[in-house]
């Protein structure tokens, strides 16, 4: 929406390898940290338990096949896929006995409240994007950045640093809607693929979700662990470092994002 026509199917596929790469780097740090601190090791799962757990998870995992497979093969659009995913989730909720007809009205009410908040953010962000475009601010920023340097590496470095800073203070949805129209013209002049830039932008803002003071993922984690931000920030520093390393690998090696969509001619 914000980019004016980038393929949603391509963006979905482009995120897999960067996501796996980031996850593996985080796992390496977590493993090293656990060994260094001498954390207790959990009981090793037996092959029987692994197979049983996998079989139990197959219906949930199949949602990925239905949604992504349907979009990539052109069976339905991304918008239709979201509706199918919701319907499939409701059916699974009843199968796993996590949803009952008695709970359904409250679930629908909570979903409506959440959607209303997101739509309000989108509406305000779209208004701001229009105002920015009307005042030619994206073009001015584009000209300003390119006047600093015409070096692709330097421009991408500046954009990454700006987006990391933005992600610290702003939630992802408004940040995408506001800054995509600003930075996309710049990177397209440098010959960057919009899908590749989409992955760069989302990863930047995902890092912001894990950082204070507005990191919603960080606050959820702290709440679940029943601890405080002050206690977790220091141990998280190595994880922030590897996420930034993953970001720069994905930024400067575009095939990490574009190889998989290329297989499907997206």
Buried (B, 14 or more C-beta within 10 A) or exposed (E): EBBEEBBBBBBBBBBBBBBEBBEEBBEEBBEEEEEEEEEEEEEEEEEEEEEEEEEEEEEEEEBEEBBBEBBBEEEBEBEEBEEBBEEBEBEBBEEEEEBEEEEEEEEEEEEEEEEEEEEEBBEEBBEBBEEBEEEEBBBEBBEEBBEEEEEBEEBBBBBBEBBBEBBBEBBBBBBBBBBBBBBBBBBBBBEBBBBBBBBBBBBBBBBBBBBBEBBEEBBEBBEEEEEEBEEBBEEBEBBBEBBBEBBEBBBEBBEBBBBBBBEEEB
